[in-house]
Amino acid sequence: MITEEEEIDETEDLNYETEKITSHAEGTAALDVALRYTEQQPDDLPHNVLFLKRVRDNAARKRLSAKKTNNFRFIFTFSYTKYTKRKYCNRQKIRTRGFDESPRFRPP
């Protein structure tokens, strides 16, 4: 016999939703708001402000490094594709003009 508690546990497992991951940009914006709030409080201690600044700077640094990584991947993919396409087109031109193929040349 299934008790009511076990039935509730089973339904909670089925209704479980994945938690949305906060991006570095959203985290930086939220920490900016928290920092402004903390600075406006008259009874706040300076080390609390410094802690929030450090956390905000880390989030901003991670956001910038993620942008650089994505930019590097795009540049590498684009240049590699451009190079291989040019190499293949040059081989096609050589093949159609009636050149003698060198021993190193192998058609794709």
N, C-alpha and C positions, 0 to 999 in steps of 0.2 A: 504494500500500500504506500502511495506517495503522499507525503505530508505537504501541507501548504507551503512551508518554508522551502522545501526542495523544488516545488513548482515555481515559486518566485525566483529562485536562483537560476533555473533553466531559462525563464523568460528574460532575465537580465542578460544572460549570455547571448541570447539571440538578438537583443536590441542594442548590443554594444556597437557604438560608432567610433570610428578611428578619429583620433584627435588631430586637428589641423596644426601643421607645423608653422610656427611664426618665422617669417623671413628676417634676414639681418636688417633690412631697411625698416620693416615694421618695428623691430626691437629697438633700433636706434631712435626712431621717432617717439616711441613710448618712453624711453629713458630720457629724452630731451624734456618731455612734459614733466616727468617726475623730478628732474633736476631743477627746472624752473619753480615747481611747487616747493621743493625743499629749500631753495634759496630765498623764497619769500617768507618763510616762517621765521619769526624773530627769535624763537628759543631753540633753533636747530644748531647742532654742533658742526664745526668745520670739517671734522673727519668724515661725517656722513656725506657732505657735499663732495669731498674728494673721492670717496668710494664710488658714488654714483657717476662722477666724471670718468673714473677709470673703467667702470663697466661699460659706459656709453662709448668710450674711445675704442675698447676692444670690439664692440659690436660694429662700429664704423669700419675698423680695420678689416674685420672678416668680410664685411659687405664689399669693400674695395678689392680684396684679394679674390673673392668669388667672381667679380666682374673681370679682373685681369685674366683669370683662368679661362673663363668662357671666351674672352677675346682671343687668347692664345690658341685655343682649340679651333676657332673659326679661321684664323689666319693660316694655321698649319694645314687644315683641311683644304682651304681654298688654293693655297700655293701648290700643294701636292697634286690636287686635281688638275690645276692649270698646267703643271709641268708634264704630267703623264699624258694629258690630252695633246699638248704640243708635240711631244715625242711621237705619239701615235700618228698624228697628222703628217709629220715630216716623213715618217716611214711610208705612208700612203703615197705621198708625192714622189718619193724615190721609186716606188714600185711602178707607178703609172708612166714615168718618163723613160723607162727602159734602161735604167742604170744597172750595172753589174752589182749584184749583192755581195757585200763583203762577208767573210766567214763569220764575223761576229754578229751580223744582222740576222735576226730570226723573226719572221712575221708573227703577229699575235694570233 
